[in-house]
Amino acid sequence: SPSGGVTITLETPTTPEASPDQATPRPTATAASTAEPARRLSRKLNLYYVTFTQPDVIALKSVPRTIAYDDAPLTATLDTLLQGPTENESRSSVMSLIPSGTRLENVYVKGDTAYISFNEEFRFNRYGVPGLKMQVQQIVYTATEFSNIKRVQILIGNKKVNYLAQEGVYIGEPLS
């Protein structure tokens, strides 16, 4: 890039393989809900990580995965994304730019928008603005693998914030 920073390019994402399920907030266990084990379901879709295509070029990379879930497929998918790439994926130069220590706090869908709340760790990326942009893209591209989700509103501590870090990556409205 002209300023000598990192150039970001995107690979063309594959067509999502998803159904119109609605994600729900994380369930709270109760005596009634723990009495009978739920049947585990699974869904195949793409998670989005990054790869360096050249020393200074970061590209978004789709990685097919089968995600097991009980009743909240979007939550399970995002939890899996936050765990990072598998050992095999890491060996093929796939990595995550989502800061370590990032935790998913809440997920819900309203209309065609997923509201995804993270802890404070999500706000700061050691790779600066390029890292912040890529971590946001990892979340948005992964969440929009679900056909009913067209936009993603990122929240911090269940509250809307306008910017990630002082560098000013804007997240004050739903992203697509």
N, C-alpha and C positions, 0 to 999 in steps of 0.2 A: 504494500500500500504506500501512498505518497509519504506518509509520516513515518515510515520505517517500521510500522507495527505488523501485526499478524493479519494476513489476508484470509477471509473466511469464505469458503465456497460450500455449496450444498449439492449432494448427489440427488438425483431425481428419486423421490420416495416411491416405493412400490404401492400398488393399489391396496387399500386396507381390506382386511378380511375380518369383518366384524358384523355383529347383529345389533339391533336397537335396544339392547339392555340398558337399564338405568342404573348407574352406580348409586350407592347409598352411603350415608355416613357410617363410620366404623361401628359395628354393633357392640353393645355392652352385654357381657355375659350375665345371665340371671339363672336362678335355680331351675326355672322351667326350660330355658334354652340349652342348658348343659345336660339335661336328663337324657336326651336322645341325640346322638351324633348326626350332624348334617351330612348329606351326600355331597361329596366333593365333585365339582365340575371342572372342566378345563376349556381353554380357548387358545387358538393359535393366532398370533399377531406379531407385529414388529415392534421391538424396542429400539430407541434411537440413542446411539452412543456417538463418539467422535473418533476420527483417525487423522493422523498427520499424513497428507498425501505428498507433501514436500516438507523440508525442514520448517518453513514458515507458513504453511497452508493447512488449515484445519477444515475437515469436511465432516458433515453429518453422515453417519453410516447406519442403515437399518439392519437390524439383527433379528431374524425370525426366532421366536420362542413359543413354547406352549406354557401357558400360565394356568396354574391350578387355583381355584377359588371356591369359597363357600357360597356367599350371596352378594359379594361386591367385587365384580371383575375389574373395574377401574382401579379401585384401591389396591387389589392384589397386584395388578400390573405396575402401578407406580411404586409399590413397595419393592417389587422385583427390580425395577429400573434403578432404584436407590441402592440396591445391593451391589450394583456394578456388573461389569462383564464377567462371564465365566472364565476359568483358567484358559480354555481353548480359545475363546474370543480375545483375551489379553495377549496370547501368543501371536495372534494375527493382527496385532497393533491396534486393537479396539480399546478405548478407554472412556471414562466418564469425566466430564468437567463439573459435575455437580459436587459441591464441596463436601468433604467427609464430615460427618456429624450432622448432616441434614436429615431431619425426620419429617415424615408426613404427619400432620396433626389432624386434618379433616378433609373429607372429599364429599361433595354433593353435586348433583346435576339439576339445573333449573332451565327448562326449555332446551336450547341447543348449546348451553354454556356449562362447562365444568368449572366449579369453584374448588380450587386446590390450595390448601393452607399448609405451609411449611413453618418450621421453627426458624429462629433468628439466624442460624448458620447459613441458610440459603441466600442471605443478602450479600455475602462477601465471598469473592472468588480470587484466589491467589494469582490467577492469570489475567486479572484486570478486566477491562471492557470486553475484549474478545471472549474471555472465559465466561463472563456473565451472559453475553448474548447466546453463546452456544449452550449453556446450561438451561436457559429459558427455552431454546429451540428443542432441546432434548425432551423437556416436559410437554411442550405444545404438540410436537409431532407424535409423541407416544400417545398422549390422551386423545388426539383426533384420529387415531386408528379405529376408534369406535364410531360407527356410522351415525350415531345420534349426537355426537359431539362435534360441533363446528368451531367453537371458540373456547378459550381457556382464560379464566381470571385467576391470576396467582395472588394469593393472600399470604401475609406473614402474621403468625399468631392469631389467625382467624380474622384479621383486619386488612382492609384494602390499604395499600401503600402506593405511592406514585413512582418511586424509584428504588432500584437495587443499588446499594453502595453510594458513595459520594460521587462516583463517576457519572451517574445519571442514566442508567439503563431503565427506560420507562416501562412500567407494568401497571399503570393506573387504570387501564381499561382492558376488556377481554381481548386476547390475542388469537390470531388464526394463522 
